[in-house]
Amino acid sequence: MNLVVGDFFKSDSDLVVFVDNAVELIGWLRSKTGVLAHLPLAVLRAVLTRWTAHYTAFRRLLKLRPNIESVFLVDDTRPESEKVVFIGKKAAKLKAREMHEIVKDGVFWYAITKIVRHLEPLAIATNAVQGVQVGLDRVLLTFGFLAMWYRTMLDDPASGADEDGVNAILASLESRWKNADQEIFIAALILNPFYRTAPFNTLSCFNNASVTRLLIALYKRLYKVAPPADFHSTLTSYLHGTGLFKGIDDDAQEFITTSIAAVSFFCSLTSHAYRVLIGT
């Protein structure tokens, strides 16, 4: 996902020109302990080699905007001996003035807001697929989620999507998928009993015959032998929910319902504990 973020930053999007300003402002703020002391939260560093770093750093910068603006405004009214922003030698003061111009620029903040909105799905996806127990099926579902999300952004005028930026993200996703071992990802999703062939129902090429050929080929590739004689009949039963797999749909739905109930209970319990903690 980080490679996709990199491709977004290398695109022709008008938003990208503000990335350097944001990174420069963040770096300057982090070097000014006097300024940091007046901010309620830490200023996070944006490092391209770290997953979701730009998203979290820019989102934090947006959250700190009122505090940063206040620090600059108040500092202008302070006597020299009490200043924390416009201090030091001439070069340092000029740099502070440059940073002030960035902070005063409403277009800059608008652009950073849009960048965060464009990066947020990628950040969510990164968190979804970085766990040690994540299967290949979830990776494929995540790629599908991203492709649909960004295509919807392009199709919806109200989304405020940056066309060049979104097209760069989609092209990057398609490039990663093109170079992936597609068959094994597809097979992993089909062998997930919660989905089977449902995600591919709109594609005529994914009929039972093609699915059978795909899984037989993968079996031979992975195990170096032909599948057992009952492979085809067992697979057919699995795909249709018959024979050994009769009731698989009901079992899957029951598991989903139970899981949703457990999550809802945990959320309500957590919410109650929080209210007790803050005394409300």
C-alpha positions in Angstrom: 0.0 0.0 0.0 2.9 2.3 0.7 3.9 1.9 -3.0 0.5 3.2 -4.0 0.9 6.2 -1.7 4.2 6.9 -3.4 2.6 6.7 -6.8 0.0 9.2 -5.7 2.7 11.6 -4.6 4.4 11.2 -8.0 1.2 11.9 -9.9 0.2 15.1 -11.8 -2.3 16.0 -9.1 -2.5 19.6 -8.1 -2.6 18.5 -4.5 0.9 17.1 -4.6 2.6 20.5 -4.7 1.4 21.1 -1.1 2.9 17.9 0.2 6.4 19.4 0.4 5.0 22.4 2.2 3.3 20.2 4.8 6.5 18.1 5.3 8.6 21.3 5.6 6.1 22.8 8.1 6.1 19.5 10.1 9.9 19.4 10.2 10.1 23.0 11.3 7.6 22.6 14.0 9.3 19.5 15.4 12.5 21.5 15.7 11.0 24.2 17.8 10.6 23.1 21.3 9.2 26.4 22.3 6.3 26.0 19.8 5.8 22.3 20.7 5.3 23.3 24.3 2.2 25.2 23.3 0.6 22.4 21.3 -1.7 19.8 23.0 -0.5 16.9 20.8 2.8 15.8 19.3 3.6 16.8 15.8 4.0 13.5 13.9 6.7 13.0 11.3 5.8 12.0 7.7 8.2 9.3 6.5 7.4 7.6 3.2 9.0 4.3 4.1 6.6 3.9 7.1 3.1 2.6 6.4 0.3 5.3 6.8 2.9 7.8 8.1 1.8 10.6 5.7 -1.8 10.0 6.5 -1.4 10.1 10.2 1.0 13.0 10.1 -1.2 15.2 7.9 -4.3 14.3 9.9 -2.6 15.3 13.1 -1.4 18.6 11.4 -5.1 19.4 10.5 -6.1 18.7 14.1 -3.5 21.0 15.4 -4.3 23.8 12.9 -6.1 26.1 15.4 -3.3 25.7 18.0 -0.6 26.4 15.4 -2.4 29.5 14.1 -2.9 30.7 17.6 0.8 30.3 18.5 1.9 32.4 15.5 -0.7 35.1 16.2 0.1 35.4 19.9 3.8 35.4 19.2 3.5 38.5 17.0 2.1 40.4 19.9 4.8 39.3 22.5 7.8 41.4 23.4 11.1 40.1 22.0 12.1 38.5 25.3 9.0 36.3 25.4 8.8 35.2 21.8 8.9 31.4 20.9 8.5 31.6 17.1 10.2 34.6 15.7 13.5 34.2 17.5 17.1 33.7 16.7 19.2 35.1 13.9 17.9 36.8 10.8 17.8 33.5 8.8 15.8 31.8 11.5 13.3 34.6 11.7 12.9 34.6 7.9 12.3 30.9 8.0 9.6 31.4 10.7 8.0 34.0 8.5 8.0 31.5 5.6 6.3 28.9 7.9 3.8 31.6 8.9 2.8 32.2 5.3 2.1 28.5 4.9 0.0 28.5 8.1 -2.0 31.5 6.9 -2.7 30.0 3.5 -6.3 28.6 3.5 -5.6 26.9 0.2 -2.8 24.9 1.8 -5.1 23.6 4.5 -7.8 22.8 2.0 -5.3 20.8 0.0 -4.1 18.9 3.0 -7.7 18.1 3.9 -8.2 16.6 0.4 -4.9 14.7 0.6 -6.0 13.1 3.9 -9.4 12.2 2.4 -7.6 10.6 -0.6 -5.1 8.7 1.6 -7.6 7.5 4.2 -8.9 4.4 2.3 -5.3 3.3 1.8 -4.5 3.8 5.5 -7.6 1.7 6.4 -6.5 -1.0 3.9 -3.0 -1.0 5.3 -4.2 -1.7 8.8 -6.5 -4.4 7.5 -3.8 -6.4 5.8 -0.8 -6.0 8.0 -1.7 -8.5 10.7 0.2 -11.7 11.0 -2.9 -13.8 10.6 -4.2 -12.0 7.5 -5.1 -14.5 4.7 -4.7 -14.0 1.0 -8.5 -13.8 0.7 -8.6 -10.6 2.8 -5.8 -9.1 0.7 -7.9 -9.6 -2.5 -11.0 -8.3 -0.8 -9.1 -5.2 0.3 -7.8 -4.6 -3.3 -11.4 -4.9 -4.5 -12.6 -2.5 -1.8 -10.0 0.1 -2.8 -10.8 -0.2 -6.5 -14.5 0.3 -5.9 -13.9 3.1 -3.4 -11.8 5.2 -5.8 -13.9 4.5 -8.8 -16.9 5.7 -6.8 -15.0 8.9 -6.0 -14.4 9.5 -9.6 -18.1 8.9 -10.5 -19.5 11.1 -7.8 -19.1 14.9 -8.4 -19.9 15.6 -4.8 -16.9 13.6 -3.6 -14.4 16.4 -4.5 -12.1 13.8 -5.9 -8.9 14.9 -7.6 -9.1 13.2 -10.9 -5.3 13.0 -11.6 -4.6 11.8 -8.1 -7.4 9.1 -8.1 -6.4 7.9 -11.5 -2.8 7.5 -10.3 -4.0 5.4 -7.3 -6.2 3.2 -9.5 -3.4 2.7 -12.0 -1.0 1.8 -9.2 -3.5 -0.7 -7.8 -4.0 -2.3 -11.2 -0.3 -2.5 -11.7 0.2 -4.3 -8.4 -2.6 -6.7 -9.2 -1.3 -7.4 -12.7 2.1 -8.4 -11.2 0.5 -10.5 -8.4 0.0 -14.3 -8.4 -3.7 -13.7 -9.2 -4.8 -17.3 -9.3 -3.7 -18.1 -5.7 -5.5 -15.0 -4.4 -8.7 -15.9 -6.2 -8.5 -19.5 -5.0 -8.0 -18.3 -1.4 -11.2 -16.3 -1.6 -13.2 -19.1 -3.3 -12.1 -21.4 -0.5 -13.4 -19.0 2.1 -16.8 -20.5 3.1 -18.2 -17.1 3.8 -17.7 -16.0 0.2 -17.0 -18.9 -2.2 -17.8 -17.6 -5.7 -20.2 -14.8 -4.6 -17.7 -12.0 -5.2 -17.4 -13.2 -8.8 -21.1 -13.8 -9.6 -21.2 -10.9 -12.1 -18.3 -12.4 -14.1 -19.4 -15.0 -16.6 -15.9 -16.4 -16.8 -16.1 -17.6 -13.2 -18.4 -20.6 -13.8 -18.1 -24.0 -12.0 -16.0 -25.4 -14.8 -13.4 -22.5 -14.8 -13.3 -22.6 -11.0 -12.6 -26.4 -11.1 -9.9 -25.9 -13.6 -8.3 -23.2 -11.5 -8.2 -25.2 -8.3 -7.0 -28.4 -10.0 -4.2 -26.5 -11.6 -3.2 -24.9 -8.3 -3.4 -28.3 -6.5 -1.0 -29.8 -9.1 1.3 -26.7 -8.8 1.4 -26.8 -5.0 1.5 -30.5 -4.3 3.2 -31.7 -7.5 0.6 -34.5 -8.0 -2.9 -34.8 -9.5 -5.8 -34.2 -7.1 -7.6 -37.3 -5.6 -10.4 -38.9 -7.6 -13.2 -37.3 -5.5 -11.7 -33.8 -5.8 -14.2 -32.7 -8.4 -17.3 -34.1 -6.6 -16.2 -32.7 -3.3 -15.5 -29.3 -4.9 -19.0 -29.3 -6.5 -20.6 -30.1 -3.1 -18.7 -27.2 -1.5 -19.6 -24.7 -4.2 -23.3 -25.6 -4.1 -23.6 -26.3 -0.3 -24.7 -29.9 -0.7 -23.5 -33.3 0.6 -20.7 -32.8 3.2 -21.3 -29.1 2.9 -25.0 -29.1 3.4 -26.0 -26.2 5.7 -22.7 -24.3 5.2 -24.6 -21.1 4.4 -26.6 -21.4 7.6 -23.5 -22.1 9.6 -21.7 -19.1 8.1 -24.6 -16.8 8.8 -24.9 -18.0 12.4 -21.2 -17.3 12.9 -21.6 -13.8 11.4 -24.6 -13.0 13.6 -22.8 -14.3 16.7 -19.7 -12.2 15.9 -21.7 -9.1 15.3 -23.5 -9.5 18.7 -20.1 -10.1 20.4 -18.6 -7.0 18.9 -21.7 -4.9 19.8 -21.6 -6.1 23.4 -17.9 -5.3 23.6 -18.4 -1.8 22.1 -21.3 -1.1 24.6 -19.1 -2.4 27.5 -16.2 -0.2 26.4 -18.5 2.8 26.0 -19.9 2.3 29.5 -16.4 1.9 31.0 -15.4 5.2 29.3 -18.4 7.0 30.7 -17.6 5.7 34.2 -14.0 6.8 33.8 -14.9 10.3 32.9 -17.7 10.4 35.5 -20.7 11.0 33.2 
